[in-house]
Amino acid sequence: IHRLRGVWDRVDRFLCPSAFLADRLVDFGISADKVIVIPNFIECPPSLDTWEVGHGVLYAGRLTAEKGVDILIEAARSLPDQPLWICGTGPEQEALERRASGLEQVHFLGHLPRKQLELRLQSAAVVCVPSRWYENFPFAVLEAQARGRPVIASRIGGIPEQINDGVDGLLVPPNDPRALTGAISSLLSNPDEARRLGKSGASRVRERLGADTHMAQLMTIYNELMG
């Protein structure tokens, strides 16, 4: 409909948070000359003076099928001594609670106020983003990285642009509970490695994805278009 009405022809630039999304727009017929990648920015908390290892595994986000929380619950079956904190609500909540029945280490916390969620992020040993469907440039990854938490996420969509595997986080295949279990176990059993990944992720976010950097890129594009 938009193509037939000529809507896209009246747009000077399409700004995409990820190269993944930019490629999809070109696939849909948008001219590559009109597509620019500007990653999402995040307001980072004050500089971290300590790099605590934390405790347990955290998921924070919507409880929907594409988020792959069921994969994380299956991974938790092999980690009975490690708590899994699931923060969020959504249409899959009841089904996920049934799947986790009998797993005493799995805790559903529902929707948390912002401050409480930040405290959960800061206290977790590992944050997981186990999506099975395309993500663009999810804030779930950025928010954890900004607080020095090591992130384990699916190698899908725009997520690999946020995580350099083995450098500032870990990537695993989507829909693979065994791979997810292995990645979680490797970090929980190696606190120094978890600390290294968390610290590298925080440095990457602070250096490249600050609000000032984002605004400068945005204003450059507007100024160019305004002549």
C-alpha positions as CSV (number, residue, x, y, z in Angstrom):
1,I,0.0,0.0,0.0
2,H,2.8,2.4,0.9
3,R,4.6,1.7,-2.3
4,L,1.5,2.2,-4.4
5,R,0.7,5.5,-2.7
6,G,4.2,6.7,-3.2
7,V,4.8,7.2,0.5
8,W,8.4,5.9,0.4
9,D,9.2,8.3,-2.5
10,R,8.6,11.2,-0.2
11,V,11.0,10.1,2.5
12,D,14.6,11.5,2.2
13,R,16.2,9.1,4.7
14,F,15.3,5.9,6.6
15,L,17.2,5.7,9.9
16,C,17.7,2.1,11.2
17,P,19.1,1.1,14.6
18,S,20.8,-1.9,13.0
19,A,22.4,-3.0,9.8
20,F,20.1,-6.0,9.9
21,L,17.0,-3.8,9.6
22,A,18.7,-1.6,7.0
23,D,19.3,-4.7,4.8
24,R,15.7,-5.8,5.3
25,L,14.5,-2.3,4.0
26,V,16.6,-2.7,1.0
27,D,15.2,-6.2,0.4
28,F,11.7,-4.6,0.6
29,G,12.6,-2.2,-2.3
30,I,13.9,0.9,-0.5
31,S,16.9,2.5,-2.3
32,A,20.1,1.7,-0.4
33,D,21.1,5.4,-0.9
34,K,18.2,6.4,1.4
35,V,19.1,4.0,4.3
36,I,21.4,4.9,7.1
37,V,22.3,3.0,10.2
38,I,22.4,4.9,13.6
39,P,22.4,2.5,16.6
40,N,20.1,3.2,19.5
41,F,21.7,5.1,22.4
42,I,21.4,4.5,26.1
43,E,21.8,6.8,29.1
44,C,24.5,4.9,31.1
45,P,24.4,4.9,34.9
46,P,27.3,6.5,36.8
47,S,30.7,4.9,36.2
48,L,31.0,1.6,37.9
49,D,33.7,1.6,40.6
50,T,33.3,-2.1,41.3
51,W,32.6,-5.1,39.1
52,E,30.6,-7.5,41.3
53,V,30.0,-10.9,39.8
54,G,26.4,-11.2,41.0
55,H,24.2,-14.1,41.5
56,G,21.8,-16.1,39.3
57,V,20.4,-15.6,35.8
58,L,18.0,-12.9,34.7
59,Y,15.6,-12.4,31.9
60,A,13.8,-9.0,31.5
61,G,11.3,-8.5,28.8
62,R,7.9,-9.4,27.4
63,L,6.7,-12.9,27.9
64,T,5.8,-13.7,24.3
65,A,6.6,-16.7,22.1
66,E,9.2,-15.0,20.0
67,K,11.3,-14.0,23.1
68,G,12.3,-17.7,23.7
69,V,11.8,-17.7,27.4
70,D,10.7,-21.3,27.2
71,I,14.2,-22.1,25.9
72,L,15.7,-20.4,28.9
73,I,13.4,-22.4,31.2
74,E,14.5,-25.6,29.6
75,A,18.1,-24.6,30.1
76,A,17.3,-24.0,33.8
77,R,16.4,-27.6,34.2
78,S,20.1,-28.5,34.0
79,L,21.0,-25.7,36.4
80,P,19.0,-26.6,39.6
81,D,21.3,-24.7,41.9
82,Q,21.1,-21.4,40.0
83,P,18.1,-19.1,40.4
84,L,16.4,-17.9,37.3
85,W,14.6,-14.5,37.7
86,I,12.0,-13.8,35.0
87,C,10.9,-10.2,35.0
88,G,8.0,-9.1,32.8
89,T,4.5,-10.0,31.8
90,G,2.8,-11.1,28.6
91,P,0.4,-13.5,26.9
92,E,2.7,-16.5,27.4
93,Q,3.0,-16.1,31.2
94,E,0.7,-18.8,32.2
95,A,2.1,-21.3,29.7
96,L,5.6,-20.5,30.9
97,E,4.6,-20.9,34.5
98,R,3.2,-24.3,33.7
99,R,6.5,-25.2,31.9
100,A,8.5,-24.2,35.0
101,S,6.2,-26.2,37.4
102,G,8.4,-28.1,39.8
103,L,11.5,-26.0,39.1
104,E,12.0,-24.3,42.4
105,Q,14.9,-22.2,41.1
106,V,12.6,-20.4,38.6
107,H,11.0,-17.2,39.9
108,F,8.4,-15.1,38.0
109,L,8.6,-11.5,39.3
110,G,6.1,-9.9,37.0
111,H,6.4,-6.3,35.9
112,L,8.9,-4.4,38.1
113,P,9.1,-0.7,38.6
114,R,12.2,0.9,36.9
115,K,14.3,1.2,40.0
116,Q,13.6,-2.4,41.1
117,L,14.5,-3.7,37.6
118,E,17.8,-1.8,37.7
119,L,18.6,-3.4,41.0
120,R,17.9,-6.8,39.6
121,L,20.1,-6.1,36.6
122,Q,23.0,-5.0,38.8
123,S,22.7,-8.1,41.1
124,A,22.5,-10.8,38.4
125,A,25.5,-12.9,37.4
126,V,24.3,-13.4,33.9
127,V,21.5,-11.7,31.7
128,C,20.0,-13.8,28.9
129,V,18.2,-12.6,25.8
130,P,17.1,-16.0,24.2
131,S,15.0,-14.6,21.3
132,R,14.0,-17.1,18.6
133,W,12.8,-14.4,16.2
134,Y,14.4,-11.3,14.7
135,E,15.4,-8.6,17.2
136,N,16.4,-5.2,15.9
137,F,18.7,-3.6,18.4
138,P,17.1,-4.6,21.7
139,F,17.5,-2.4,24.8
140,A,17.5,-5.6,26.9
141,V,21.1,-6.1,25.8
142,L,22.1,-2.5,26.1
143,E,20.7,-2.0,29.6
144,A,22.5,-5.1,30.9
145,Q,25.8,-4.1,29.3
146,A,25.6,-0.6,30.6
147,R,25.5,-2.0,34.1
148,G,28.5,-4.3,33.6
149,R,26.4,-7.5,33.3
150,P,27.7,-10.3,31.0
151,V,25.0,-11.0,28.3
152,I,24.2,-14.3,26.6
153,A,22.0,-13.8,23.6
154,S,20.7,-15.5,20.5
155,R,22.7,-15.1,17.3
156,I,19.8,-13.6,15.3
157,G,18.6,-10.3,13.8
158,G,20.5,-7.3,15.0
159,I,21.8,-8.8,18.3
160,P,25.2,-9.9,16.8
161,E,25.9,-6.1,16.2
162,Q,25.6,-5.6,19.9
163,I,27.8,-8.4,21.1
164,N,31.2,-9.4,19.8
165,D,31.1,-13.1,20.8
166,G,33.7,-14.0,23.4
167,V,34.8,-10.4,23.7
168,D,32.0,-8.5,25.4
169,G,29.3,-11.2,25.7
170,L,28.4,-14.6,24.3
171,L,26.2,-15.6,21.3
172,V,24.3,-18.9,21.0
173,P,22.1,-20.4,18.3
174,P,18.4,-19.6,18.8
175,N,16.1,-22.5,19.9
176,D,19.0,-24.4,21.4
177,P,18.6,-25.0,25.2
178,R,21.7,-27.2,25.3
179,A,23.9,-24.4,23.9
180,L,22.3,-21.9,26.2
181,T,22.9,-24.1,29.2
182,G,26.5,-24.5,28.2
183,A,27.1,-20.8,27.9
184,I,25.4,-20.0,31.2
185,S,27.4,-22.8,33.0
186,S,30.6,-21.5,31.5
187,L,30.2,-18.0,33.0
188,L,28.7,-19.1,36.3
189,S,31.7,-21.4,36.9
190,N,34.2,-18.8,35.8
191,P,33.6,-15.5,37.6
192,D,36.7,-13.9,36.2
193,E,35.5,-14.5,32.6
194,A,32.0,-13.2,33.5
195,R,33.6,-10.1,35.0
196,R,35.8,-9.5,31.9
197,L,32.9,-9.8,29.5
198,G,30.7,-7.5,31.6
199,K,33.4,-4.9,31.9
200,S,34.1,-5.1,28.1
201,G,30.4,-4.7,27.3
202,A,30.1,-1.7,29.5
203,S,33.1,0.0,28.0
204,R,31.7,-0.7,24.5
205,V,28.4,0.9,25.3
206,R,29.9,3.9,27.0
207,E,32.4,4.6,24.2
208,R,30.1,4.1,21.2
209,L,26.4,4.3,22.2
210,G,26.1,7.5,24.3
211,A,23.4,10.0,23.8
212,D,25.8,12.7,22.6
213,T,27.3,10.5,19.9
214,H,23.8,9.6,18.7
215,M,22.6,13.2,18.6
216,A,25.7,14.3,16.7
217,Q,25.0,11.7,14.0
218,L,21.4,12.6,13.8
219,M,22.0,16.3,13.5
220,T,24.6,15.7,10.7
221,I,22.0,14.0,8.7
222,Y,19.4,16.7,9.3
223,N,21.9,19.4,8.4
224,E,22.8,17.6,5.1
225,L,19.2,17.3,4.1
226,M,18.4,20.9,4.9
227,G,21.3,22.0,2.7
